[in-house]
C-alpha cells in the first residue's frame, strides 16, 4: 500500500512577488533543465503530476490529454525514470529516461505543447520545435516569488518564454503566435518543477484559446 506524504502543491494560493529580471541565455537553459533534480528523491517514490488541457479549437484533444502523469524509478545498470499517463483507469507508457540527467517532465511539457500547437494550428511540428529550441537558449524573463506548498510558503522562480513573439508567421498561428510558456520551480518541490503552463489566446485575441497546465500533486512511497 502506498503511503501518501504531506507534499501537495496548493497552486490555487500561488502568488508571485512581482520582482522580475532577465536571465542570460545560459542561465535560462540551466534553470529549465537543471541537472540532478531527481537525485534526492527516494527510488521507491512516485511523483504524480496532473495535466489539464483546454483547447477551444480542439476540445476532443483537450479531453484526450487531460489526466495524470506518474514518474517512478526502475533500477538496473543505471536508474531510469519511467513516465506513465493515467486517465479513467487506463495507463499509457510515455517512455523511460536516465534519472541522473534530471526530471524528464520538462521535455514532456514542451513536446506536448509542440504537438498540440501543430495539431490545432496546422503548422509543421519541426518548425514549431525549432522555434521553441531557439527560445530555450535565449535570454528570458524570470520572476522570483513565493507559493503555498505542503502547508508552507516556499521560494519560487518562474521562467517565461514567448517563442513566437517575433515570428514572421505568427499571424497564421491561430493565436499561438502569442503562446506563453511559464515554468515555476522551487528547491522545496521534489523533482524541482511546481507547475508548467502554456497559454495562448484564441484567434483574433479571443479569450477562449489554449491552456495546458502540468502541476505537481504529490509524492508517494511504493
Secondary structure, DSSP 8 states (H G I E B T S, - for coil): --EE-S--B-GGG-EEEEEEEEE-HHHHHHHHT-TTTTTTS-TTEEEEEEEEEEESS-HHHHHHH-EEEEEEEE-SSS-EEEEEEEETTEEEEEEEEETTT--THHHHHHHHHHHHHHHHH---HHHHHHHHHHHHTS-EEEEEEEEEETTEEEEEEEEEE-TTTT-TTGGGSTTGGG-EEEEEE-TTSTTSEEEEEEEE--GGG-S--EEEEEEEEEEEE-
